[in-house]
């Protein structure tokens, strides 16, 4: 009974995910580029890659003019965007493809932690249909791709192999993570520190070279270019003792929003609930997960915490809309945490309850509603109906109510 219920709910979740994909794919084909960061530097970087002009972007002239300093940002994920441009594929499908890739990676990640197939599919569809993911489906921001390579790197590092093919793929995954954004090196370091111990016993010179070639081309090369041209590998951003250039948006880091922005914590919490709906309650389960004392799950919590520290120093505010917008920076924070919830619930054998919560949460589609938080009441209602369905007297009442 339990397995069949979860299987049915999982199939419904895949239907919802497929519906959203088709909806955004249709919109992506018939709409034009609109997102400000995409127009400012993501698309121009992809054009530089396509034209073979990434060596010195600051000396080139653009029409219309763009902020040349931002073109020094690492552009590994923009390589994918340049492929779409080359084949004349609508650019608004960039993150639609990214969400498909994210779903596949999250499914494999769930399986790697021994979640059975239906639960892994439910985990993947729960992540891929989050509002904070779907809201960027028609943009060219790279956060969904970065999160996908983050998850893929985690999968690979947990179960290292001795084959050259494995080290080649690992180099590609970590290279894409390292070279997609300036937060990439921090995530790279966290993953290696927490999950890279087993990798050391598999290393030799040839395998190291097989790893370093794609990692250097896709990841390190952006930072080497910047250092040669500007003396600052993280140009134009300010990272550690590299000062970069002044960006006013960086004056409003997330931690400052909590302390100095009027009603900042309330606005942040309101945005958190809007973006993650029921998963915004995940942090409440952290004490129970810690008390479980499972080594692998605790590693996920540590990874989530470290990524949250990075998030605190990323730009936010000063407007409520910008605070909400940059919740896309929390993917590496929330995805390991949500996975740990799935693992804990599996251990407590309450997968059917989790399945109902997941499916109902997917029905809270903000794109089709102006008040998504109000729809959260659907979740306790669904759980109430589920619990009632297990009561014999309730079943008898339902049968009597049916027409003969």
HUDA-V629809 format. One record per pair of residues at least 24 apart in sequence whose ideal C-beta (glycine too) atoms are under 7 Angstrom apart, sorted by the first residue. I is the first residue (numbers start at 0). GAP is how many residues later the second one is. Records with the same first field share a line. If there is no record, write none. Layout:
I=GAP, GAP
This chain:
1=350
4=347
5=112, 345, 346, 349
6=111
8=346, 347, 350
9=108, 111, 112
11=347
12=109, 112, 345, 346, 349
13=107, 111
15=113, 346
16=86, 108, 111, 112
19=109, 114
20=75, 78, 79
23=72, 113, 114
24=68, 71
26=111
27=62, 64, 65, 68, 110
28=61
30=61, 107
32=58, 59, 107
34=104, 105, 106
36=104
37=101, 102, 103
39=26, 27, 30
40=25, 26, 29, 30, 32
41=36, 39, 98, 99, 100
42=38, 48, 97
43=27
44=26, 28, 30, 33
45=32, 35, 36, 39
48=26, 29, 30, 33
49=32, 35, 36
54=170
55=173
68=167, 176
69=166
71=154, 163, 164
73=105, 106, 107, 108, 110, 148
74=147
75=99, 100, 103, 104, 142, 143
76=65, 68, 69, 99, 103
77=64
79=65
80=59
90=49
91=46
93=46
94=41, 42, 43, 44, 45, 46, 49
95=41
97=46, 47, 50
98=29, 34, 38, 45
100=47
101=25, 26, 42, 45, 46
102=25
104=43, 46, 47
105=45
107=47
108=42, 45, 46, 230
109=229, 232
111=43, 46, 47
112=183, 226, 230
114=227, 231
118=223, 227, 232
121=233, 236
122=216, 219
124=237
125=232
126=208, 211
128=233
129=146
130=143, 144, 146, 235, 241
131=143, 144, 195, 196
133=233
135=192
140=187
141=38, 39
142=185, 186, 188
144=35
145=31, 34, 35, 38
146=184, 185, 188
148=24, 27, 28, 31
149=27, 37, 182
150=184
152=24, 38
153=37, 41
156=34, 38, 39, 42
157=37
159=38, 39, 42
161=40
163=43, 46
166=40, 43, 44
167=42, 46
169=41
170=39, 40, 41, 42, 43, 44
171=42, 46
173=41, 45
174=39, 40, 42, 43, 44
175=42
177=37, 41, 42
178=39, 40, 43
181=52, 55, 57
182=127
185=124
186=120, 145
189=113, 116, 117
193=105, 108, 109
194=104
248=66
249=65
251=63, 64, 65, 66
252=59, 60, 61, 62, 63
253=57, 58, 60, 62
254=57, 58
256=59, 60, 66
260=56, 57
263=53
266=53, 56
267=55
270=52, 53, 56
272=100
273=50, 98, 99
274=49, 52
275=58
276=84, 87, 95, 99
277=79, 83, 98, 101
278=55, 59
281=55, 56, 59
284=56, 59
287=56
288=51, 55
291=52, 55
296=43, 46, 47
299=36, 39, 40
300=39
302=33
303=29, 32, 33
306=25, 26
307=25
352=30
355=26, 27, 30
